[in-house]
Amino acid sequence: MSTIFEEDAELAAFRERLQHADGAVRRIAVLDLADRDGDEHAPLLVAALRDADAAVRAEAARALEAFESLEGVAGLVTLLTDEDDEVREAAAHTLSELKQPASAAVLLPHAAHRDAFVRIAVLRAVRELRAPGSYAPALAALNDTDAGVRREAVAVLGYLKQPEALPALTRLVSHDADADVRRAAVGALGYATSGPPDGAGGGHAWSALAALLDGLRDSAWQVREEAATTLGKLALSPAGAQQAGAALIASLEDAYWQVRLRAARSLGRLRHAPALEALMAALSHSISNLRKESALALGELGDAAAIPTLTVAADDSDPEVRKSARLALTQIQGAQR
């Protein structure tokens, strides 16, 4: 076990190396620091964030990912406006990986920074922290002129799962000009619970369902795919489930097989009985992944009428389809007992 004196000597040696005239030596010292345990090394890395050599600054930014240091967070935020692209990217990446809740207080004051790169990096960094204070900045950022900022703001609100954000998110699904923003908004609506339009908070949730149904008709197939996926995650009322199921059956005819696949999966999750014929028809599709999902969905429906079709699928040329069909048959037969 090293003594306090040995540790002090080690830190002194690192300080000397970090002050060396050769930037390559300083960079190697940062790399060595990254392999050390103990918070006492963090201040040295924070100091290296101000090094004259961009390669050293970038390496220090990457190394701080292993340390929970608020001083480090503050230093990394400063690097988001560094003159070097690699340094900025390294700082943004490390900030997105830090999980210390207290970091939000350091980050959020920069959420309205004039530089879009900074706004994006800050919102991405606070996303998984689920800090209550991030709600207002994220909500405001939904009106940002930069699509990347709006996407990150949607992600923050999706993690916070506050019903009050639903109206703003549903607006983006139908009105945002950027397909990636619309797709992100559709995914973020997955926490909505469909209720009667006049119920307590149900109006917002009902609007969310309506927005997802609109998403199934979006011009971008990626948005339609996300809408089909999200509809299968909602806690829907019986009336909402009927609406969603009918729309998803129609999506089984989408021009893109990826949308069809997600629709089949969600129909299974919803156990939408009227989808029986459409799902059986999908078992003959040329895309094996769609056949697989259709077989699994039929198992969720539990209707014995699907047994003959699934029996044929149990001899499919694709082993995953065969496995799914046999699983579905077992599921249906078990439900009949």
Rosetta blueprint (number, residue, H / E / L):
1 M L
2 S L
3 T L
4 I H
5 F H
6 E H
7 E H
8 D H
9 A H
10 E H
11 L H
12 A H
13 A H
14 F H
15 R H
16 E H
17 R H
18 L H
19 Q L
20 H L
21 A L
22 D L
23 G H
24 A H
25 V H
26 R H
27 R H
28 I H
29 A H
30 V H
31 L H
32 D H
33 L H
34 A H
35 D L
36 R L
37 D L
38 G L
39 D H
40 E H
41 H H
42 A H
43 P H
44 L H
45 L H
46 V H
47 A H
48 A H
49 L L
50 R L
51 D L
52 A L
53 D L
54 A H
55 A H
56 V H
57 R H
58 A H
59 E H
60 A H
61 A H
62 R H
63 A H
64 L H
65 E H
66 A H
67 F L
68 E L
69 S L
70 L H
71 E H
72 G H
73 V H
74 A H
75 G H
76 L H
77 V H
78 T H
79 L H
80 L L
81 T L
82 D L
83 E L
84 D L
85 D H
86 E H
87 V H
88 R H
89 E H
90 A H
91 A H
92 A H
93 H H
94 T H
95 L H
96 S H
97 E H
98 L L
99 K L
100 Q L
101 P L
102 A L
103 S H
104 A H
105 A H
106 V H
107 L H
108 L H
109 P H
110 H H
111 A L
112 A L
113 H L
114 R L
115 D L
116 A H
117 F H
118 V H
119 R H
120 I H
121 A H
122 V H
123 L H
124 R H
125 A H
126 V H
127 R H
128 E L
129 L L
130 R L
131 A L
132 P H
133 G H
134 S H
135 Y H
136 A H
137 P H
138 A H
139 L H
140 A H
141 A H
142 L L
143 N L
144 D L
145 T L
146 D L
147 A H
148 G H
149 V H
150 R H
151 R H
152 E H
153 A H
154 V H
155 A H
156 V H
157 L H
158 G H
159 Y H
160 L H
161 K L
162 Q L
163 P H
164 E H
165 A H
166 L H
167 P H
168 A H
169 L H
170 T H
171 R H
172 L H
173 V H
174 S H
175 H H
176 D L
177 A L
178 D L
179 A H
180 D H
181 V H
182 R H
183 R H
184 A H
185 A H
186 V H
187 G H
188 A H
189 L H
190 G H
191 Y H
192 A L
193 T E
194 S L
195 G L
196 P L
197 P L
198 D L
199 G L
200 A L
201 G L
202 G H
203 G H
204 H H
205 A H
206 W H
207 S H
208 A H
209 L H
210 A H
211 A H
212 L H
213 L H
214 D H
215 G H
216 L L
217 R L
218 D L
219 S L
220 A L
221 W H
222 Q H
223 V H
224 R H
225 E H
226 E H
227 A H
228 A H
229 T H
230 T H
231 L H
232 G L
233 K L
234 L L
235 A E
236 L L
237 S L
238 P H
239 A H
240 G H
241 A H
242 Q H
243 Q H
244 A H
245 G H
246 A H
247 A H
248 L H
249 I H
250 A H
251 S H
252 L L
253 E L
254 D L
255 A L
256 Y L
257 W H
258 Q H
259 V H
260 R H
261 L H
262 R H
263 A H
264 A H
265 R H
266 S H
267 L H
268 G H
269 R H
270 L H
271 R L
272 H L
273 A H
274 P H
275 A H
276 L H
277 E H
278 A H
279 L H
280 M H
281 A H
282 A H
283 L L
284 S L
285 H L
286 S L
287 I L
288 S H
289 N H
290 L H
291 R H
292 K H
293 E H
294 S H
295 A H
296 L H
297 A H
298 L H
299 G H
300 E H
301 L H
302 G L
303 D L
304 A H
305 A H
306 A H
307 I H
308 P H
309 T H
310 L H
311 T H
312 V H
313 A H
314 A L
315 D L
316 D L
317 S L
318 D L
319 P H
320 E H
321 V H
322 R H
323 K H
324 S H
325 A H
326 R H
327 L H
328 A H
329 L H
330 T H
331 Q H
332 I H
333 Q H
334 G H
335 A H
336 Q H
337 R L
